[in-house]
Amino acid sequence: MKELLAFFPVWQLQFLRSFFGLIPLAFFAWLLVGMKAFTVERPRLHLYRGILGFMAYTSFYVALGFMPLAQAAALFYTGPIFISLLSVPFLGEKLGAHRIGAVIAGFIGVLIILRPDTGNFDWIVILPLFCALCYAISMIIIRKASVRESSAAVAFYTHVSFMTLSLVFSGLGWSFLQTIPSEGPVAALLGPWGAPTQDQWVVIFSIAIAGVAGHVLIATAYRSAPASVIAPFDYTYLIWAPILAFVVFMEVPAPSTLLGIGLIAGSGLYIGFRETRRKRAPGQRPPTAEALILPNTAPRTPPRSPAHEPRRGDTE
């Protein structure tokens, strides 16, 4: 995606990514779940979620065109920190000393990465933080409203929202702006849509399919395993980001960026660990990761292995 941003505006790539992802997503959702995959109880809620997701992806992709991949990825992973803070006024939750300490550590990591005291501070680095904030607000809305729709329905309408909003905002921008700058964030959004080459079509289609596959796999994992198991794998993104940035773009993260990544990852992991312990009753198996994000859905617990099944006569 970062490489394509040098040739196409963000909203064209979002439209194409959502369009090509929507086709296989709709087919497999219908094949596995039927028409129930497309029914929702609260369409307005999906509209809000779609708008927030669109704003999040837009801000992240714009930032990705102007800053190193590892730095943008680290700032995006402040989402759990924002969720912890927003859960106090909107969900009535209380932050204990442990989570407050984790939040402070996470924001120290943000400051180390941003380094606002230096003379070369660029406001573009705020965009990944805005992306994380939009994601956090989306999660708060879901938890507040007790969303019960399937993951397929959520993914389907998210893709529809991204497609629609990309076209609408591109059209509005072209209509109201007489001149579009040749460079900068505005150009990254409203530059002229171009015709991809054959190789670029392959890359765009691959990104769309990978996005759908990633969503399905993540949804399956969150429904099946405890959050304490999922989180470490989720945060490996912060390991792969600097590695791929170096291999593909020859970007070498600064030592301060690596230190900030460590603090943000440690903060998010610890917040997830405390959430798991807080919502686990004594003697109960850990809740699934989905139950922590959507606490009012039908309860699920990780499947038992045969070794944990009671043998005949053990309860007699």
N, C-alpha and C positions, 0 to 999 in steps of 0.2 A: 504493500500500500504506500509506503513512504517513497518508493521509487516512482510510482505512478503519479504522485502528487506533483512531480516536476513537469508533467505533461498535461494533466487534466485538472479542472477545478474540483474542489471537494464535493460539491453537490452533484456533479455528474457521476463521480465515482460512487457516491452513496446511492444514487438512483440505480445504477447498473448493478451494484453489489446486491441491493435489495431485490431487484427484479429477477436476477438469475437465481438468487437464493429462494425466492418465494415459490418458484415452480416446483422444485423437488420437495420443499418443505410441505407445501399443500398436498402433493401427491402422497407422501409417506404418512402425513397426519390423517388423511382420509383413509388410507389403506389400513392403518393400525387402529384408529379410534372411530372412524366413520364421521358422519356429519356433526357429531357432538364436539369434534375438535374445533369447530368454528363458531360454536354458540358461547355467548358470554352473558353473565348476569348484569354487569355494570359497564356498558359501552363507554360511558363518559369517563370512567376510571382508566380505561385503556387509551382513550384519547389523551388524557393528562400524561399517562406513562409514555405514550408515543412521542409527545412533544418534548418531554424531559429527556428521553433517550436520544431524540434527534439533536437537541441542543448539546447533549454530552458528546456524542460522536462528532458533531460538527466542530466543537471547540478542540477536541483532542486531535482530529485530523489536521486542522489548521495549524495547531502548535507543532505537529509532527513535521510539517514542511519547513519549520524555522528553527528547530532545536534538536539536540541529540535524542536518539530513541531511548536510551537508558534513563535519561533525565525525565523525559515525558512519562515513561512507564512508572517510574518511582512516584511521581507526583499524583498520578492517577490512582495509585493504590492507597491514597489517604482516605478512600471512601469509607472504610470501617470506622475511622476516627470521626468523620462527620456524622455517621449514623449514631455513634455513641452520644455525641453532643446534641443532635436534634431529637433523640429519643427522650430527653429530659423535658423540654417544653411541650412536645407534641404527643408523646406516649405516656407521660407521667412517670417515667422510670427514674431511678436514682443511680447516680454514679458513686460507687464506692472508691476508697482510696486507691485500690489496685488499678481500676480502669482510669481514674484521673491521672495516675502516674503514667499509664500507657499512652494516654492522649497527649500529655505533655512531652513525653519522649518522641512521639510521632511528629509533633509540630517542631520540635528541635531539629529532627531530621529534615523537615521541609525547609527550615531556615538555613541549614547547612548547605542544602542543594541550591536554594535560590540566591543566597548571599546578597541580600538587599543592600548591605553596607558598601558594596563595591561600586566603582564608577561605571562598570559595564552591565549593570542590571537592565534587563529587557522585560518590558511588561508582558511580552508574549508568553512568558513562563507561567503567568496566572491562568492561562487557558486550561491546562491539565487539572489544576485545582478546581476550576469551575466545572469541568467534566465530572470530577469526583463528587462535587456538591450536588450536581443534578442527579447523579446515580443515587446518592444518599437520600435525597428527597423522594425519589421514586420508590426506594425500599420502604421509607417511612409511610408513604401513602398506601402501599400494599399491606403493610402490617396494620395500619390503622383501619383499613376498610375490610379486612378479613377476606382477601381475594381467594376464590375457590376454583378459578378456571384452571384448565390443564396447561402444562407447559407448551403444548402445541398451539393452543389458542393464543397464549401470550406472545410466542414467537411469530405467529402468523400476522397478528395485527400490528406488531412492532415493525415488521417488514413493510406492511401496507402503509403505515404512518411515515416511515422513512422515504418511501417512493413518492408519496403524495406531497409531503412537505418539501422535499428536494425540488420538485417541479414548481410548486407554488412560490417558494422564496426566491428561486432563480428568476422566475417570471416577474415577480415584484421588484427585484433588484434591477433587472434590465429596464423595467418600465419607468422607474423613478430616478435612476441615476443616469444623467446625460453622458457622463464620461466615467469610465472604469479605469482605475490606476493599472499600470502595467506590472506592478509588483506590490507586495505587502499582503496583509490579511484579506482586504477587500477583493483583490485580484485572485487570491486563493479560493474565494467563494464564488465570485461572479465572472471569472474569466470565460471566454467563449468555449462552448462545448466542441470538442474535436472528435474526429473519427479515429478510433484505435487501429493500430496495425494488427495483423494476424497474431503475432506473438503477444501483443498487449491484450487482445481478446481472450487468449488462453489464460493469461495471468488473472484478468478480472474474473473470468468464470471460475478459476481455481480458488480465488479468494472467497467468492460467494459460496461455493460448495464447502470449503473449509469452515466458513462461518456457521453454516447450517449444521455440519457434523459436530463442530465444537459445542454448539448450543445443545444438541441432543445428548451428547456425551456428558456435558456438565450437568444437565437436568437429571440424567440417570444417576450420576454420582451423588448429587445432592439429595435425591430421593432414597438412596440406598445406604449411605454410610454416615457415620457421625461427623460433625463439623470438625472435630479435632483431627480426623483422618484426612478430610478433604483439604483443609487450609494449607498444610505444608506443601501439597502438590500445587495448589492454586498460586502460592507465592514463588514457585519455581520460575514463574514468568519473569520475576525480577532477576533471576540468574541468567535465563536465556536471552533477555533483552540486551544486556551489554555484550554478550558473546556474539549474537547475531549482528549487532551494530558494528562490531569490530570486523567480523568476517565479510559482511556484505558492503558496509559503507566506510570501513576503516576508521570508525569513530572510537576513540580511546577515552573512556570515562575518567574524569578527574578524581583524585583520591577523595575529595570532599563529596562528590556524587556517590561514590561507593559507600562512604560512611553514612550518608543520609539514607541510602537504600537500606542499609542494615538496621537503622533505627526505625524506619517506617515499617519494614517487614516484621521486625520484632514486636513493634507496637500492635500491628494488626493481628498477628498470631496470638499475642497474649490476650487481646480483647476477645477474640474468638474462643480461646480457652476458658476465659472467665464466663462468657455467655453460656458455654456448654455446662459448666459446673453449676451456674446459677439456676438453670432450667432443668436440672436433672434431680429427680426425687431420690431420696436414699434407697439404695438397693435396686434402682432402675438402670437399665442399660442406657447409654448415651443417646440423646435424641438425634435424629438425622439432621443434616445441615439444612435441609428444606424446612424442617420444623422450627429452626431458629429464625429463618427469614420470614416464613409464613406460619406463625404460631397458631393460627386458628383453622388451618386446614385439617383434614382428617389425619389423625396421628399415625405416624409410621415409625417403625424401629428397624434397625439393621437386621437382615435375615440371620437366623441362628445357623451355626454350623452343626453338623451331625454330632460333634463331640459335646455340644451343649444341650442336646435333646435329652430329656429325662428317660431313663431306661425303665422298662416294665418292672414294677416291684419297688421302685425307689420311693414312690409316694404312698405306698400301701402301709 
